[in-house]
Every structure is written in structure tokens, then in C-alpha cells.
Amino acid sequence: ANLRVMFGTRMTPARERALVRRSYRNMARVLANIFWMSRDTLARVHDQVAFAPAVLDALRTHRPAITVSAHFGNWEILSQAAVANGIPMMSVAKLIGSPEMTDRLTALRSTIGQQIVPAEGALRHLLYALKHGTSIGLLIDQHTHVWEGGAWVNLFGVPAGVSLAPAALSRKLRVPIIFAWSRPLKDGRYRIEPGAVFLPDPALDDQARTQQLVAAFERVIRQHPSLWCLNYRRWKYIRPEDDRTLYPFYARPSRRANTGE
């Protein structure tokens, strides 16, 4: 369904099925990598993850920074790789399954010193981190309601709710936003690739900046669609003024039309 939103009818059903299978394989690889990296983490990160020079230079030059990415490639490795290269990082973790499972994954993620905070009440922790020189890592391809701090921006030409947090924090604290992503290599390793660096710009409001961020990772997803989590219901809600035919089958009308859910 997501591929149809992204590419219309330009893909054959066979091509769509192949990309979805590859997306599931990538997600399985990410999950396995979390557990494998939990032992001898520092050595394994250095051995298995390489930075494009532009990314590492940006992270070292702009400290602190707000790093953003999507559930793309191995999204779990980005902050760990930064920490392994001497860059303090804080990331946000949403509840995954049960609280016990979330705690287990948090322990695995924080093996080499990456700071993990729960999504509930995360903003004050992120503010504190940035004010004290720690960079933060955020994923911005999950639905965020307006009352949760989100806004509607276009993703593949279809309105979707996206968090304004990176843009708002950048504006408030005047810190840059660095977009990067991880590319799986054929030999099993990963390479952290550059996306773009967005310097604070007082002429841009938070929604305009967020649209720029979304456009940046949309360009990468178009080039490598199977590296994105294609099973995630990214376009969950439809506003009354939006065209229903643009949305995938799983989308449903917003229950809070007056708040722009």
C-alpha cells in the first residue's frame, strides 16, 4: 500500500512484492544486529560501521546538533556509531511491545553510553542534553498528532503528521540539524551516508523547516525504497479537506477534525 502512494502505478505488482520482501529482510537484519552488537559493542561498531567523512565532520563541527533520520537502513546504528566515535548522543525510545521488551531493548541500545530516554516526557531531557553539549538523535517518519507537537506536511505528495520537535529545538536553541542515514553494504557492514545540514534560519517557521527535513529523507527513500519500513502505516489519518483517493487503504478519517489530528 505504501509503495502505491510513493510511486503510483508505475511499479508492477511483482516489483512491489519484491521490494516488500527486501524491506522485511532489512528489518530482520536490523533486529538481529541489535542483539549481535550488544556484546563487544565498541569493537564491533568500529569494525562494522564506517562514516562518510562529510557526516563525521559535520557531527564534530556542529556540537551539539540535532541528528534526524527515518526507519531506514539500520536506523539503530546511527547514534551508537556516533558515540563510538566520541560524540555524546541522546535518543528517544517509544514503547515497543511490553514494558519488559522496551527495557531490554533500551539496555541493549545503551551498551556503550548512548543515552536513551522514553518518549513520554522526552522534551525536557532533550533540551537539557542540547544545552549541555550532548547531541540528540530523532526519527521523524512516525505519525505525530497536532496536539502531540506535530504538523501536516507533504510526504510523497500526501499530507502526513510529522513531529515539529527537531525544527522547534533547532530554532529555540539555535543548533543545526544533521540528516544522515545508514546504507547496508554487501559485505554485511554499514556506511553512514550524508543527507544534508540545516543551519538555524530565523526566516523559516517550524513547519517549513519540517517540510525540508521530510523532503530530504523522501529523496533518499525514492532511491532505495526497500530500505524503508514499508509495512509501517505511515499515512494513518485523513483530514476532511484531503483527497481520500491519495491515501492507502488503512488510512482513516481524523477523529479530531477541528484540531487537525
PyMOL commands that set and color helices and strands:
alter all, ss='L'
color gray80, all
select helices_A, chain A and resi 2-7+13-36+41-48+53-61+77-84+99-109+122-131+146-148+165-173+206-223+225-227+244-246+257-259
alter helices_A, ss='H'
color red, helices_A
select strands_A, chain A and resi 49-51+66-69+89-93+115-118+135-139+150-155+158-163+177-184+190-198+237-238+252-253
alter strands_A, ss='S'
color yellow, strands_A
deselect
rebuild
show_as cartoon
